[in-house]
Amino acid sequence: MNDPRFPQLTQNQITVLKEFGRIETYHEERMVFEQGDQHYDFMVVLKGSVRIEDPYNDGRVVVKHTKNEFTGDSGMLSERGSQFNAIAEEGSVLLHIIPERFKEAIAKHSDISDILLNAFIQRQDTILQDYTGGIKLVGSGNSKETYAIRDFMDKNHIWYTFLDVDTSKEALSLLSQFNISKDALPILINSKSQICHKPTMDQVARYSGVLMDFEDELFDLLVIGAGPAGLAASVYAASEGLSVVTIDSNAPGGQAGKSSKIENYLGFPTGISGSDLANRAYVQAQKFGCNISIPHSAESIEHKDTYFILCATNGKTIKAKSLIAATGANYRKLPISNIEDYEGSGVYYSATGMNANSCKGEQVGVVGGGNSAGQAALFLAEHANEVHVILRDNDLGAKMSNYLVQRIEAAENITVHLNTEVVELRGDHHLESIIMDREGEKLEKNITNLFTFIGAVPCSQWLKGLVLTDEKGFICTGPEMKEDQLSNCSIYQRRKPQSLETSIPGFFAVGDVRKGSVKRVASAVGEGSMAVSQVHQYLGELRAMESLNNAD
């Protein structure tokens, strides 16, 4: 049976691809790309072979590509750094296609695109699940800073190995080898033994090749936020020929990306994890030419007559004719004075595979009554000894889908605490127990991992009053806004705002950050895709105005 990770292209497909590249013959063995290279060619083997070697494991051969097979993985679309070395063996003949022409080829030829992207996604899944290696992250499992880096790397599908100095002899050996004290942790070590001390998230992104640089130009559309709404907008806008740049402060997926399993999303009868759904959309958007860069956080926004200027926290300035805010909402923190002491060391805001190991045999708490809390409880119940769902209200089914309620009630190791709040956290360096209050009655539980999914705080602080928001910070949209709340401009003198348009024409809001939105993945995707048609209308109005001005 053919391995879908390493398919062979047909002669017709290779003939088509030859139009986009050049052919090179190798009379002696030569490295054609090296681990860490960010701008390297896609290659098809016409004769001979290409060895893919793992520099993190003494050059072990991962695979050998032979005639009609091809190199690469999904990182090529975002120009992430290569994870391996590639060596063309003596006598090989390769078809080279540079990244820009490669993207053009897959955009034009769907049959080739389907084969390549399917193989790329499966190769990346195999690397993440079956191979030990990649960048080494050395730190303490109880460190908030280390947890934040692990969380970022997991959610961005970065290949790495975590070495916990509290439990790993290899970690201690590395510290001794490089003469590094525990106070200098966390550190990153690449295949060339280069060390990055106490990295910022921007440095982690650059070190791992995730942060993408793009040309300074005036884009048709800037999408801020890569959750379901933002990714949907990115896919539809790019597929319809708009020049699009999408940024996010952390990782693709937003709150949905934190869901261990989404079962009520159309087309996935057996469910799909939020992370997998986000990663597929991330690849899909780039397939159509969308520029996606993470982490870029919006710091401030300025509106000129016909375009917007965004200043990002890492100094990047982005200009776009239109803008979609899809920054979502964050879960509220529990109103406990010392909660920040335990964030990353017992208190978490998502439940992923990274958390599963620390929950084995433990008592776990889940705070919240929405779908994210229900999905987390069921996922954690597969690993933990006991899961305690803690809910301030008296009805588990008030905000949670019925299928989740039924499964929680049927699970033998899940206990639901209604009319209950967490009022105190205890533990030295890591969470050891919590105090719950049930209508005045105090109860202590030896819960060592607490996952909170409560409330929604819109991520709109970066707007600084540029567009109209409600008293909670959710962005107002649509024709219901009063005339005196709108921007004084020629467009709004002729028409009212479109349904997803804010108080400034050309500025749209979708998903959880928008006032009145339905907090479900499907509705977010719907809003993101619908906003693109409204962007087209606005851009058409801009073109008409420019034509009139030029005529004058």
C-alpha positions in Angstrom: 0.0 0.0 0.0 1.3 3.5 -0.9 2.1 5.7 2.1 -0.1 8.9 1.8 2.8 10.8 3.4 5.1 10.0 0.5 3.0 9.8 -2.7 4.5 9.8 -6.2 3.4 12.4 -8.7 2.3 11.4 -12.1 4.3 12.4 -15.2 1.5 14.8 -16.2 1.7 16.5 -12.8 5.5 16.8 -13.0 5.2 18.3 -16.5 2.8 21.0 -15.1 5.2 21.7 -12.2 8.2 22.1 -14.5 6.6 25.3 -15.8 7.1 26.8 -12.3 10.7 25.8 -11.7 14.2 24.8 -12.9 16.0 21.5 -13.2 19.3 20.9 -11.5 21.7 18.0 -11.8 24.0 17.0 -8.9 27.2 15.4 -9.9 28.3 15.0 -6.3 26.4 14.7 -3.0 25.3 18.1 -1.8 23.1 19.6 1.0 20.1 21.3 -0.7 18.6 22.8 2.4 19.6 22.9 6.1 17.7 22.8 9.3 16.6 26.3 10.1 16.5 27.6 6.5 13.4 29.7 6.0 13.5 30.3 2.3 14.1 26.9 0.7 12.9 25.3 -2.5 10.2 22.7 -3.0 11.8 19.8 -4.9 10.6 16.9 -7.0 13.1 14.0 -7.5 13.4 13.3 -11.3 16.3 10.9 -10.9 18.3 9.6 -7.9 17.2 10.4 -4.4 17.2 13.0 -1.6 17.9 12.0 2.0 16.1 13.8 4.8 18.3 13.7 7.9 17.5 14.7 11.5 20.4 16.9 12.9 18.8 16.7 16.4 19.5 12.9 16.4 23.0 12.6 15.0 21.9 12.8 11.3 19.5 9.9 11.5 17.8 9.3 8.1 14.1 10.1 8.5 13.2 9.2 4.9 14.7 8.9 1.5 12.7 10.5 -1.4 13.1 8.7 -4.6 11.9 9.2 -8.2 8.7 11.2 -8.6 8.5 11.9 -4.8 8.8 15.4 -3.3 10.3 17.2 -0.3 8.6 19.5 2.2 5.9 19.8 4.8 3.2 22.4 5.8 5.8 24.8 7.2 6.7 25.7 3.6 3.5 27.7 3.2 4.4 30.0 6.0 8.2 29.9 5.3 8.8 28.4 8.7 12.4 27.2 9.3 13.1 23.7 7.9 13.1 21.0 10.6 15.6 18.7 8.9 18.6 18.7 6.5 18.1 17.5 2.9 21.0 15.9 0.9 20.8 15.3 -2.8 22.8 12.1 -3.5 25.3 11.9 -6.3 23.8 11.7 -9.8 20.4 13.0 -8.7 18.3 15.3 -10.9 15.8 17.6 -9.0 13.1 20.0 -10.1 13.5 23.1 -7.9 10.5 25.5 -7.3 11.1 28.6 -5.2 8.4 29.3 -2.5 6.7 32.1 -4.4 6.2 30.0 -7.5 5.3 27.0 -5.4 2.4 28.9 -3.9 1.4 30.0 -7.3 1.4 26.4 -8.6 -0.8 25.0 -5.8 -3.2 27.9 -6.2 -3.7 27.2 -9.9 -3.7 23.4 -9.9 -6.1 21.8 -7.4 -5.3 18.2 -8.2 -1.6 18.8 -7.4 -2.5 21.0 -4.4 -4.7 18.2 -2.9 -1.9 15.7 -3.1 0.8 18.0 -1.7 -1.2 19.5 1.1 -2.5 16.2 2.3 1.0 14.8 2.4 2.3 17.9 4.1 -0.3 17.8 6.9 0.3 14.1 7.5 4.1 14.5 7.6 3.8 17.2 10.1 1.4 15.2 12.3 3.9 12.2 12.2 6.8 14.5 13.2 4.9 15.9 16.2 3.4 12.6 17.4 6.0 10.0 16.6 9.4 11.7 16.6 11.4 12.9 19.6 13.6 15.8 18.8 13.4 19.4 17.6 14.3 22.4 19.6 15.1 21.6 23.2 13.3 23.6 25.8 14.9 23.4 29.2 13.0 24.7 32.2 11.0 23.8 35.3 7.6 22.2 35.0 6.4 24.5 37.7 7.6 27.7 36.0 5.0 30.1 34.6 7.4 31.3 32.0 8.3 27.8 30.8 4.6 26.8 30.6 3.8 29.9 28.5 6.6 28.8 26.0 5.3 25.2 25.9 1.8 26.4 25.4 2.8 28.6 22.5 4.9 25.9 20.8 2.2 23.3 21.2 -0.6 25.5 19.8 1.6 26.5 16.9 2.6 22.9 16.1 6.3 23.5 16.7 8.4 20.4 17.0 10.3 20.5 20.3 11.4 18.4 23.3 10.7 19.7 26.8 13.4 18.8 29.5 12.1 19.4 33.0 15.0 20.2 35.4 12.9 19.0 38.3 12.7 15.4 36.9 15.1 15.0 34.0 18.8 13.9 34.3 19.4 15.0 30.7 18.2 18.5 31.6 20.7 18.7 34.5 23.4 17.4 32.3 22.8 20.1 29.7 22.9 22.8 32.4 26.3 21.4 33.5 27.6 21.1 30.0 26.8 24.7 29.1 27.5 26.0 32.7 24.0 27.5 33.1 22.4 28.0 36.5 18.7 27.2 37.2 18.2 31.0 37.7 18.9 31.5 34.0 16.0 29.3 32.8 14.1 28.7 30.7 16.4 28.3 27.7 16.1 27.1 24.1 18.8 25.0 22.4 18.8 24.4 18.6 20.5 21.6 16.6 23.7 23.8 16.4 23.8 24.1 20.2 23.0 27.7 20.0 21.3 28.9 23.2 18.6 31.5 23.8 18.3 32.5 27.4 14.9 33.5 29.0 13.4 34.1 25.5 10.5 36.5 25.0 7.6 35.1 22.9 8.8 37.1 19.9 12.2 35.4 20.3 10.6 32.0 20.6 8.7 32.7 17.4 11.8 33.8 15.5 14.0 31.0 17.0 11.5 28.4 15.8 10.8 30.1 12.4 7.1 30.9 13.1 7.2 34.7 12.9 6.8 35.7 9.3 8.2 38.8 7.8 6.3 40.3 4.9 6.8 43.2 2.5 5.6 46.7 3.6 2.7 47.3 1.2 -0.9 48.5 1.3 -3.0 45.3 1.7 -6.6 45.1 0.7 -7.5 43.6 4.0 -5.9 43.2 7.5 -7.4 40.5 9.7 -6.6 40.9 13.4 -7.0 37.6 15.2 -6.7 34.0 13.9 -9.6 32.3 15.6 -12.4 30.6 13.6 -13.8 34.0 12.5 -10.5 35.5 11.5 -9.3 32.3 9.7 -12.6 32.0 7.8 -12.3 35.6 6.7 -8.6 35.0 5.7 -9.6 31.9 3.6 -12.5 33.5 1.8 -10.7 36.9 1.2 -7.5 35.3 -0.1 -9.4 32.8 -2.3 -11.3 35.7 -3.9 -8.1 37.4 -4.9 -7.7 40.0 -2.2 -4.2 40.7 -0.8 -4.6 39.7 2.9 -2.4 39.8 6.0 -3.6 38.1 9.2 -2.0 38.5 12.6 -2.5 36.9 16.0 -0.9 37.5 19.4 -0.6 33.8 20.3 -1.7 31.0 17.9 -4.3 30.0 15.4 -7.6 28.9 16.8 -8.6 31.4 19.5 -10.7 30.0 22.2 -11.9 27.2 19.9 -8.2 26.1 19.5 -8.3 25.3 23.2 -11.1 22.8 22.8 -10.0 19.1 23.1 -12.9 17.9 20.9 -15.6 19.8 19.0 -18.4 17.3 18.1 -21.2 19.6 16.9 -19.4 21.3 14.1 -21.0 20.5 10.7 -19.2 17.9 8.6 -17.2 16.2 11.4 -19.5 13.4 12.8 -16.7 12.0 15.0 -15.5 15.4 16.1 -12.3 17.3 15.6 -10.0 19.0 18.1 -10.0 22.8 18.1 -6.2 22.7 17.4 -6.6 20.4 14.4 -9.4 22.5 13.0 -7.4 25.7 13.4 -4.2 24.1 11.9 -6.1 23.0 8.8 -7.7 26.4 8.4 -4.2 28.0 8.9 -2.8 25.9 6.1 -5.8 26.5 3.9 -5.6 30.3 4.2 -1.9 30.2 3.2 -2.7 27.9 0.3 -4.6 30.8 -1.2 -1.8 33.3 -0.6 -2.8 34.8 2.8 0.2 36.2 4.8 -0.2 34.9 8.4 2.3 36.1 11.1 2.3 35.0 14.7 2.9 36.5 17.3 1.9 40.0 16.2 -0.3 41.8 18.8 -2.2 44.9 17.9 -1.0 47.8 20.0 -2.8 50.8 18.3 -4.7 51.6 15.2 -5.0 54.8 13.2 -7.6 55.6 10.5 -6.6 57.7 7.5 -9.1 58.7 4.8 -8.8 55.6 2.7 -6.7 53.1 4.8 -5.8 52.0 8.3 -2.4 51.9 10.0 -1.8 49.2 12.6 1.1 49.4 15.0 2.1 46.0 16.4 3.8 45.3 19.7 7.0 44.1 18.0 7.4 47.3 16.1 5.8 46.2 12.8 3.6 48.6 11.0 0.9 47.3 8.7 -1.3 49.3 6.3 -4.6 48.1 4.8 -7.5 49.5 3.0 -10.0 47.5 5.2 -9.8 45.8 8.5 -11.6 42.9 10.2 -11.3 42.8 14.0 -11.5 39.1 15.1 -9.6 39.4 18.3 -12.2 37.3 20.3 -12.6 37.3 24.1 -10.5 35.9 26.9 -11.8 33.9 29.9 -12.0 36.0 33.0 -9.7 35.2 35.9 -11.2 33.9 39.1 -11.5 36.7 41.7 -8.8 35.3 44.0 -6.0 37.5 45.1 -3.1 35.1 44.6 -4.3 33.4 41.3 -1.4 34.8 39.3 1.0 32.8 41.6 -0.5 29.6 40.2 -1.0 30.4 36.6 1.0 27.9 34.6 1.7 25.9 37.7 -1.7 24.5 38.6 -4.2 27.1 37.1 -4.8 26.9 33.3 -7.1 28.5 30.8 -7.1 25.6 28.2 -7.0 21.8 28.4 -4.7 20.3 25.9 -2.5 17.2 25.5 0.3 19.0 27.3 -1.8 19.1 30.4 -2.9 15.5 30.2 0.3 14.0 31.7 0.3 16.2 34.7 -3.3 15.2 35.4 -2.7 11.4 35.5 -4.0 9.9 38.8 -4.8 13.4 40.1 -7.9 15.3 41.2 -8.7 18.0 38.6 -11.1 20.9 38.7 -13.0 22.6 35.8 -14.7 25.9 36.5 -17.4 27.0 34.1 -20.7 25.9 32.5 -20.2 26.5 28.8 -19.2 24.1 26.1 -15.5 24.7 26.5 -15.7 23.6 30.2 -17.8 20.5 29.2 -15.3 19.5 26.5 -12.4 20.0 28.9 -14.0 17.9 31.7 -14.6 15.0 29.4 -11.1 15.1 27.9 -9.5 15.4 31.4 -11.6 12.5 32.7 -9.7 10.2 30.3 -6.5 10.9 32.3 -7.4 12.1 35.8 -8.5 10.1 38.7 -11.4 12.5 39.5 -12.8 15.6 37.7 -14.8 18.1 39.6 -16.9 20.5 37.5 -17.5 23.6 39.5 -20.5 25.8 38.6 -21.8 29.0 40.2 -25.3 28.4 38.8 -27.8 25.7 39.6 -28.2 24.2 36.1 -25.4 22.5 34.1 -27.5 22.6 30.9 -28.2 26.3 31.0 -25.3 27.2 28.7 -23.9 23.8 27.8 -25.0 21.7 24.8 -27.1 18.7 25.8 -24.8 16.0 24.4 -22.0 17.3 26.7 -24.4 17.4 29.7 -25.5 13.8 29.1 -21.9 12.5 28.9 -20.8 14.4 32.0 -23.7 12.9 34.0 -22.8 9.4 32.7 -19.1 9.6 33.5 -18.2 7.8 36.7 -15.3 9.9 37.6 -16.9 13.3 37.0 -18.6 15.1 39.9 -20.7 18.3 39.3 -20.8 20.9 42.1 -23.7 23.3 41.5 -24.1 26.7 43.3 -20.4 26.5 44.1 -17.5 28.9 43.7 -13.7 28.5 44.2 -12.7 31.0 46.9 -9.1 30.1 47.8 -6.0 28.4 46.3 -3.3 26.7 48.3 0.1 25.3 47.7 3.8 26.0 47.7 5.1 26.8 44.2 2.4 24.6 42.6 -1.4 24.3 43.3 -2.0 21.6 46.0 -5.6 22.2 47.0 -8.6 24.5 46.6 -11.3 25.8 48.9 -14.9 25.7 47.5 -17.9 27.6 48.9 -21.3 26.0 48.4 -23.9 28.4 49.7 -21.8 29.2 52.8 -20.4 25.7 53.3 -16.6 25.5 52.8 -15.1 22.4 51.3 -11.4 21.6 50.6 -10.4 19.4 47.8 -6.8 18.2 46.9 -7.1 19.5 43.4 -3.7 20.0 41.8 -4.8 21.2 38.3 -7.6 23.8 38.0 -8.9 24.7 34.5 -11.1 27.8 34.3 -13.5 28.7 31.5 -15.6 31.6 32.9 -17.0 34.7 31.5 -15.8 36.6 28.4 -13.6 39.7 28.4 -13.5 41.2 24.8 -10.0 41.7 23.5 -10.6 45.3 22.3 -8.3 47.4 24.5 -6.1 48.1 21.5 -8.9 50.1 19.9 -8.5 53.0 22.4 -11.9 54.4 21.4 -11.4 54.5 17.7 -14.7 52.7 17.0 -17.9 52.4 19.1 -18.0 49.7 21.8 -20.6 48.9 24.5 -19.9 49.4 28.2 -18.2 46.0 28.4 -15.9 46.6 25.5 -17.7 44.6 22.8 -17.5 46.2 19.4 -20.8 47.6 18.1 -21.8 46.9 14.4 -24.7 47.3 12.0 -27.4 49.8 11.1 -28.8 49.9 14.7 -26.0 52.4 15.6 -27.3 56.0 15.9 -26.3 58.5 13.3 -24.4 60.7 15.8 -22.3 57.7 16.8 -21.0 57.1 13.2 -17.9 58.6 11.6 -18.6 61.8 9.7 -17.7 60.7 6.2 -19.2 60.6 2.7 -19.9 56.9 2.7 -22.1 57.0 5.9 -23.8 60.1 4.5 -25.0 57.9 1.6 -25.8 54.6 3.5 -25.9 53.0 6.9 -23.3 50.6 8.2 -23.5 47.0 6.9 -24.4 44.3 9.5 -20.8 43.6 10.5 -19.4 47.1 9.9 -18.4 49.3 12.8 -18.8 53.1 13.3 -16.0 53.6 10.7 -16.6 52.4 7.2 -14.3 49.6 6.1 -13.7 48.5 9.7 -15.5 45.3 10.4 -15.9 43.1 13.6 -16.7 39.4 13.7 -16.8 36.6 16.3 -16.7 36.9 20.0 -15.4 40.5 20.1 -18.5 41.7 18.4 -21.5 42.8 20.4 -24.4 40.3 20.1 -22.5 37.5 18.4 -23.4 33.9 19.1 -20.5 32.2 21.0 -20.2 29.1 18.8 -17.5 28.0 16.3 -20.0 27.7 13.4 -21.4 31.2 13.9 -17.9 32.6 14.1 -16.9 30.9 10.8 -20.1 32.2 9.3 -19.5 35.8 10.4 -15.9 35.7 9.1 -16.9 34.5 5.7 -19.9 36.8 5.5 -17.7 39.8 6.3 -15.7 39.3 3.2 -18.7 40.1 0.9 -19.1 43.3 2.9 -15.4 44.1 2.5 -15.9 43.7 -1.3 -18.7 46.3 -1.2 -16.6 48.7 0.7 -13.5 48.3 -1.5 -15.8 48.9 -4.5 -16.9 52.2 -3.0 -13.3 53.2 -2.4 -12.5 52.5 -6.1 -15.5 54.5 -7.2 -14.4 57.4 -5.0 -10.9 57.3 -6.4 -12.2 57.3 -9.9 -14.3 60.4 -9.2 -11.3 62.1 -7.6 -9.1 61.3 -10.6 -11.7 62.5 -13.0 -11.8 65.8 -11.2 
